[in-house]
Amino acid sequence: FSTGQIYDKVLSKERRGDYLGGTVQVIPHVTDQIKENIYAGSEGADVAIVEVGGTVGDIESLPFLEAIRQIRYDLGDENVIYIHLTLVPYINAAHELKTKPTQHSVKELRQIGIQPNILICRADRPVPAELREKIGLFCNVKPERVIDCPDLDTIYKVPLYLHAQGLDQTIVDALNIWTRNPELSEWHRIQETLDRPTGHVKIGVVGKYIDVIDSYKSINESLIHAGISNQVKVETIYFDAATLNHDNVAQHLKGLDGVIVPGGFGNRGIEGKIAAIRYLRENKVPFLGICLGMQLAAIEFARHKLGLSIADSQEFNAQSPDQIIHLMEDQKKLKDLGGTMRLGAYPCQLQVGSKAQEAYGEEAISERHRHRYEFNNAYRQRFEEAGMRFSGLSPDGSLVEVIELKDHPWFVGSQFHPELKSKPMQPHPLFRDFVGKAVEGRNA
């Protein structure tokens, strides 16, 4: 949960009269709301992991740090431990790691009443034992509880690295709880696959926000998960949609084993994405369209298969006579943009025998959404007659969730965001089969 959600709840309670006209303050009202959210989210769990983002000392973090300080007071020292993730920078000029930032960070925490039980030291290289002992001495933490966490070539090797230092056992001991030895065979399998893949595929991502690659963090990780499942290394190449057009798209995308067109908003780069989708459709290159990517796949199909040359989305051209994508009915009366989209998990019914249904292995699924525009059902019959399959619909059949082409190795678009549910040990079915089809094409 975010600071905004906390303040929204506090202000709503004040307006409702829950505070009986009292002065609303950060302490206790905001901190109490933070604790209430934490307790509600951890109800029924044996152990709750609460991550507090931000930097110690920043004003934005103070209410959250005060709240977790109070939680230890409320629940008892034996039931709460503090694990502090801290930076140990390497200074090139001096050729050494510096511990002062860590010491200062812990000092700031102790000033507000939090003594870390465990320190995890992030650095671009291993932190030597003598430095960890120094950190432990000046931060009042036992040396064996000062854990080294250097940069590794992939984040999926971190669990085994931390396990080798006994972090999991240290946490169990600190909380005085019993648990079985962890089953780590899957993590070993993942590491083995990452170190020794059996193949390699190139996947393109045609996006609008590639200046900050983390904009597509979930997609990038989902591709890694799918690569692990298919035992291949996935090389992800990003393309700025604004630079693509019908004349140069083949030059840019030639040689790729598959392409993803992800979500986004606004009309910048839209024609470049449509040009990419047309190339992928006509050249039988595996394609996965997500949210806006699915909508643009429908627009491209309408323009170049149905002959509707000015087909568009209401989002980009409200005057188009062929609005293949239009505003959802329940969105038309809304004026506020914040928090009003079709958000969160919604059910979807898949068509038996479709690529999507074969990927999931079931007909009824639930996926996460974030959109306010949808496929215009007035065009559904014409699309189907031209070879488009609407393989996923809302349970009442009114909302198109998944589209795919019958005469294409893998041309699938989803209105939902499959990347938000992918895990290293449970790759999302659409990503898994998309990469699998890319592997088939490369090996053909």
FENDATA-V523812 format. One record per backbone hydrogen bond with DSSP energy under -0.5 kcal/mol. NH is the residue of the N-H (numbers start at 1). CO is the residue of the C=O. Records with the same first field share a line. If there is no record, write none. Layout:
NH->CO  CO
This chain:
6->2
7->3
8->4
9->5
10->6
11->7
12->8
13->9
14->10
15->11
16->12
17->13  14
18->13
20->17
22->19
28->26
29->25
30->25  26
31->26
32->28
33->29
34->30
35->31
36->32
37->33
38->34
39->35
40->36
41->37
42->38
43->40
45->42
50->48
51->49
52->50
53->51
58->55
61->58
62->58  59
64->61
65->61
66->62
67->63
68->64
69->65
70->66
71->67
72->68
73->69
74->70
75->71
76->72
79->76
80->77
83->81
84->82  118
85->83
86->84  120
88->122
89->87
91->89  96
92->90
95->91
96->91
98->89
103->99
104->100
105->101
106->102
107->103
108->104
109->105
110->106
111->107
112->108  109
113->110
114->109
115->113
116->114
117->82
118->82
119->145
120->84
121->119  147
122->86  120
123->149
128->126
132->128
133->129
134->130
135->131
136->132
137->133
138->134
139->135
140->136  137
141->136
145->142
146->143
147->119  145
149->121
151->123
157->154
158->155
161->157
162->158
163->159
164->160
165->161  162
166->163
167->162
170->166
171->167
172->168
173->169
174->170
175->171
176->172  173
177->172
184->182
188->184
189->185
190->186
191->187
192->188
193->189
194->190
195->191
196->192
198->231
199->231
201->233
203->201  235
204->258
205->237
206->260
207->205  239
212->209
213->211
215->212
216->213
217->214
220->216
221->217
222->218
223->219
224->220
225->221
226->222
227->223
228->224
229->225
230->226
231->227  228
232->227
233->199
234->232
235->201  233
236->234
237->203  235
239->205
241->207  239
243->240
244->241
248->245
249->245
252->248
253->249
254->250
256->253
257->202
258->202
259->286
260->204
261->288
262->260
270->267
273->269
274->270
275->271
276->272
277->273
278->274
279->275
280->276
281->277
282->278
283->279
284->281
285->280
286->257
287->410
288->259
289->412
290->261
291->414  416
293->290
294->291
295->291
296->292
297->293
298->294
299->295
300->296
301->297
302->298
303->299
304->300
305->301
306->301
308->302
309->307
311->308
312->322
314->325
316->313
317->313
320->317
323->321
324->312  322
325->312
326->374
328->372
331->328
332->328  329
334->331
340->337
342->371
343->341
344->369
346->367
348->365
349->393
350->348  363
351->391
354->351
358->354
359->355
360->356
361->357
362->357
365->348  363
367->346
369->344
371->342
374->326
376->324
377->375
379->376
380->377
383->379
384->380
385->381
386->382  383
387->384
388->383
389->404
390->388
391->389
392->402
393->349
394->399
397->394
401->392
402->392
403->413
404->389
405->411
406->387
408->405
412->287
413->403
414->289
415->401
416->401
417->368
418->416
420->417
421->418
422->419
423->426
432->428
433->429
434->430
435->431
436->432
437->433
438->434
439->435
440->436
441->437
442->438
443->439
444->440
